[in-house]
Amino acid sequence: MSSSMSSFAPTRDDFASMLDASFSENEAYEGSVVKGIVVAIEKDVAVIDIGLKTEGRIALKEFAGPNRDIVLKVGDEVEVYLERVENALGEAVISRDKARREESWVKLEKAFEAKEKVDGVIFNQVKGGFTVDLDGAVAFLPRSQVDIRPIRDVTPLMGVPQPFEILKMDRRRGNIVVSRRTVLEESRAEQRHEIVANLEEGQVIEGVVKNITDYGAFVDLGGIDGLLHVTDIAWRRVNHPTEVLNIGQTVRVKIIKINHETHRISLGMKQLLEDPWQGIEAKYPLNARLHGRVTNITDYGAFVELEPGIEGLIHVSEMSWTKKNVHPGKIVSTSQEVDVQVLEVDSVKRRISLGLKQTLQNPWEAFAQKHPVGTEVEGEVKNKTEFGLFIGLDGDVDGMVHLSDLDWKRPGEQVIEEYKKGDMVKAQVLDVDVEKERISLGIKQLGGDPFAQKVEGEADLRKGAVVTCEINEVKEGGLEVTIVGTDMTAFIKRNELARDRADQRPERFAVGEKVDGRITIFDRKARKVSVSIKALEMAEEKEAIATYGSADSGASLGDILGAALKARGDKKD
């Protein structure tokens, strides 16, 4: 046994020749990597001869590494790092670890520059990530660079040789940062490219729902994901994909679009079903009355499902006859069943316009039927504006009283101040315009037009009519009077108070006194009436002379006028 062993053991001469060969190749310099021969193994130390006066010693554990056993024997040639030629004990100070690191750095720098992958082993966990042995050099693997998706347990990856990509190197500081994630992404991209190359638009395949979001679901097509958008799940409205799909569910989908550059794939499920919009015009003719369910409410209207996959929009302007500036949510609610009318159908844009108010009677038509022109109505003052009052009426409609229709005598700007919101008032219907949705009202018309009144026993008031007036106020310029038998006021100017200039004095008259006069101005349009005592006296004088003779007949003018006045008095009696 010993003889066989001795035949394989190197002799001293062999060592000498090996060393000579080594020394001829390299000279030993401190701070450099040199070659040496293992001349002995003593317990846990290897004795290395590097051609100096004395050997150096290296702990056997330096020849080991993460997941790497010690396989060292006498006679092996090894590379070591020479720190010092001789220490205090007269031995060379050498290191295998430092030699391996130096060797690894050179290789890693070349790989980094060439953007090549390097093999390494994850062997420890540190703050923020892990340490990786790159054949002697230790690198840092950030937690975010371990995998494409965050993983909770890294244990299965520990101690397993695998490729990494060097992200950053700093030899002066001894820092190396690597990534496993970029390697996986690159590999995955290659797989995706291969899978996408075998797919075609329009192809129908099966996949598994992998993830669900608010906007759709991601379906695994066997190594690559496709997006099934929420609008392509069904022809009907789907508010959230979970209404139809579950994670892990196998679904049959159609490939709608493939982007070969980004490897994005759009999928559809509804495309495998019959399109309900086919022949939609015949199914939903204009003005047809339908029944549907409110599925969604927005600021501009409400969507109504007429059948699965077919929805129409009731625009806010078509929701109510009277509620013009109200949010649709205050008129209808989600899931409410409603009757609607088809207003427009566009099969190209896949739009149906619906009307809700058209299924109800037009309130202005209803009002006109119930309250024809001349009818008296009552309502609450809803609003006051610079041009009149708005009155709330039956059927939730408003009517307007213009300033000019508030009072016959006073200006509207003055009269409107007497009204306030909430007052209940009566008015007369003057006009109803159904098309423009307007109702005109008048308050003054309830009292009748003073210019259309008659004096008892007399004909219609007109220019030239003789009237009796009651004095309301005596002014310097004349008399303010009311025509007896009416509520019409008039003014008798100073120069119209008498025929004789000397009697044209207002102070001759008193408030409450009644006087007779003749209407000289009666303008309905301008709402103006004037009375003259002078004109009446002159007319009576002319009439008396014609009836009872002239002054030349021997009778005095006083006698003639007296006879005429007595006759007028007898006539009144």
Secondary structure, 3 states (H helix, E strand, C coil): CHHHHHHHCCCHHHHHHHHHHHHHHCCCCCCEEEEEEEEEEECCEEEEECCCCCCEEEEHHHHCECCECCCCCCCCEEEEEEEECCCCCCCEEEEHHHHHHHHHHHHHHHHHHCCCCEEEEEEEEECCEEEEEECCEEEEEEHHHCCCCCCCCCHHHCCCCEEEEEEEEECCCCEEEEECHHHHHHHHHHHHHHHHHCCCCCCEEEEEEEEEECCEEEEECCCCEEEEEHHHCCCCCCCCHHHCCCCCCEEEEEEEEEECCCCEEEEECHHHCCCCCCCHHHHCCCCCEEEEEEEEEECCEEEEEEECCEEEEEEHHHCCCCCCCCCHHHCCCCCCEEEEEEEEEECCCCEEEEECHHHCCCHHHHHHHHCCCCCEEEEEEEEEECCEEEEEECCCEEEEEEHHHCCCCCCHHHHHHHCCCCCEEEEEEEEEECCCCEEEEECHHHHCCHHHCECCCCCECCCCCEEEEEEEEEECCEEEEEECCCCCEEEEEHHHCCCCHHHCCHHHCCCCCEEEEEEEEEECCCCEEEEEHHHHHHHHHHHHHHHHCCHHHCCCHHHHHHHHHHHHHHHHC
